[in-house]
Amino acid sequence: MAQTTFTIDSAHSSANFTIKHMMIAKVHGGFEKLSGTLLLDTADLTKSSIEAVIEAASINTREVQRDTHLKSADFFDVEKYPTLNFKSTKIEKDGEDLKVTGDLTIHGVTKEVVLAVEGPSAEMKDPYGNIKIGFSATTKIKRKDFGLSWNAALEAGGVLVGDDVAILLDLQFAKKV
């Protein structure tokens, strides 16, 4: 079977993350603008591929001052690096799920990451006649690996921002017609 093209339905998708703040609790955030293309081979999922783009300036942690700082040169430097990009390089079956390896580019630095992927869901027709499919994916990265190294020492010891970032993607795709 030939590959079918799907595009990310950004209104029904999310790209979220958590990171330790002040070595106490995790702060949750996400990006509100994402797009991408999935070339899906339902006969052999390992022959599929995905590319995705996230607009760095669309970061939202529900705290305006923090979001402004995250957009600055201390972190994402959205003026110089406006997008985060992912392009798959290999897809493998992992039991009922998938393991998607790909190149993730953040802040101008590209590193290989592996996503643990649940899915695909069954194809469904929405009330408007569009064919939809969904996946959920998780991974962990170290922000310093991508040049995001700004931090501040805490008076009581430790640092303000953790290095480990947990990423959770819930993606709904629409079949391109």
Protein Blocks (a to p, Z undefined) as FASTA:
>chain_A
ZZddddddfklgccdddddehhlaccddddfbdcddddddfklmmlgccdddddfklgce
hiaklmmmmmmmklnommlmmbccdddfbdcdehjbccddddddeehiacddddddeddd
dddddfkopacddddddddddfklnopabccddfkgpjfbdfbdcddddddddddZZ
